[in-house]
Amino acid sequence: MKVIFLILLLALGAFALQHNAHDLGVYCEGGYQKGVGKHPRIYYYYDKGVKNCVQFVYFGSGGNKNRHETREKCQKACNVKVGTKVSTA
C-alpha cells in the first residue's frame, strides 16, 4: 500500500512540474509584442536571451501573453531571481 501511495505521489509531482513548465512557455516566451491601440503603458516581458524581465511599451490591445504589468509579476511568473538588473527595450 505504501509503495502504491509513493508511486502516485511521484506521478503527481511529475505532472505538476510538467504543467508549470507549460505555463512558463505561454507567459514567458515569444519575445514582446507592442500590440495596438492608443493607450501606451509600461509593461515587462521575459527575454530568454538575457534571462531577465525587460521593460517595453504596450499599446493596450492584442499581442501575446508575454507581458506583465509589473517587474515583480514578471519575475515571479518567469522565475527570475529578485534583484537582477532590468533592461529596457
VMD Tcl script that draws the C-alpha trace (Angstrom):
set ca {
  {0.00 0.00 0.00}
  {2.81 2.41 0.85}
  {4.51 1.66 -2.47}
  {1.36 2.48 -4.43}
  {0.94 5.72 -2.50}
  {4.56 6.67 -3.17}
  {4.20 5.95 -6.90}
  {1.03 8.06 -7.08}
  {2.73 10.89 -5.20}
  {5.73 10.84 -7.56}
  {3.46 10.79 -10.62}
  {1.51 13.76 -9.29}
  {4.74 15.67 -8.65}
  {5.99 14.97 -12.18}
  {2.68 16.15 -13.63}
  {2.83 19.37 -11.58}
  {6.36 20.12 -12.80}
  {5.39 19.49 -16.41}
  {2.29 21.68 -16.08}
  {4.36 24.52 -14.55}
  {6.87 24.34 -17.42}
  {4.00 24.60 -19.91}
  {2.64 27.71 -18.18}
  {6.08 29.36 -18.31}
  {6.07 28.82 -22.06}
  {2.81 30.68 -22.52}
  {3.65 33.64 -20.30}
  {7.43 33.85 -20.67}
  {8.24 33.04 -24.31}
  {7.79 34.63 -27.68}
  {9.50 37.94 -27.06}
  {7.37 41.02 -26.72}
  {4.64 42.36 -28.96}
  {3.73 46.04 -28.67}
  {0.10 45.41 -29.51}
  {-2.16 48.05 -30.99}
  {-4.26 50.81 -29.53}
  {-3.98 54.33 -28.20}
  {-3.17 53.64 -24.56}
  {0.60 53.18 -24.20}
  {1.77 51.83 -20.85}
  {4.98 50.43 -19.47}
  {4.92 46.62 -19.25}
  {7.58 43.95 -18.80}
  {8.31 40.83 -20.84}
  {10.65 37.93 -20.20}
  {13.65 37.93 -22.54}
  {15.15 34.42 -22.75}
  {18.38 35.82 -24.21}
  {19.24 37.81 -21.10}
  {17.19 35.60 -18.73}
  {15.53 38.67 -17.30}
  {12.41 40.83 -17.40}
  {12.72 43.75 -19.79}
  {10.62 46.91 -19.93}
  {8.66 47.80 -23.09}
  {5.72 49.95 -24.18}
  {2.45 48.07 -24.66}
  {-0.34 49.87 -26.53}
  {-3.31 48.26 -24.80}
  {-4.69 45.56 -27.10}
  {-3.51 42.41 -28.87}
  {-0.06 40.92 -28.65}
  {0.94 37.71 -26.92}
  {0.80 36.67 -23.26}
  {4.44 37.51 -22.55}
  {3.54 40.83 -20.94}
  {3.33 41.62 -17.27}
  {2.04 44.78 -15.57}
  {4.95 45.00 -13.14}
  {8.54 43.82 -12.96}
  {7.69 41.85 -9.83}
  {4.86 39.95 -11.57}
  {7.18 39.16 -14.48}
  {9.93 37.94 -12.16}
  {7.53 35.74 -10.24}
  {5.84 34.27 -13.33}
  {9.14 33.57 -15.08}
  {11.25 32.54 -12.07}
  {13.74 35.42 -12.30}
  {15.98 35.95 -9.29}
  {14.84 39.07 -7.44}
  {17.43 41.84 -7.51}
  {18.54 41.11 -11.07}
  {19.06 44.29 -13.11}
  {16.20 45.06 -15.51}
  {16.89 46.30 -19.03}
  {14.68 48.38 -21.32}
  {13.58 47.52 -24.85}
}
mol new
graphics top color blue
foreach p $ca { graphics top sphere $p radius 0.5 }
foreach p [lrange $ca 0 end-1] q [lrange $ca 1 end] { graphics top cylinder $p $q radius 0.2 }
display resetview
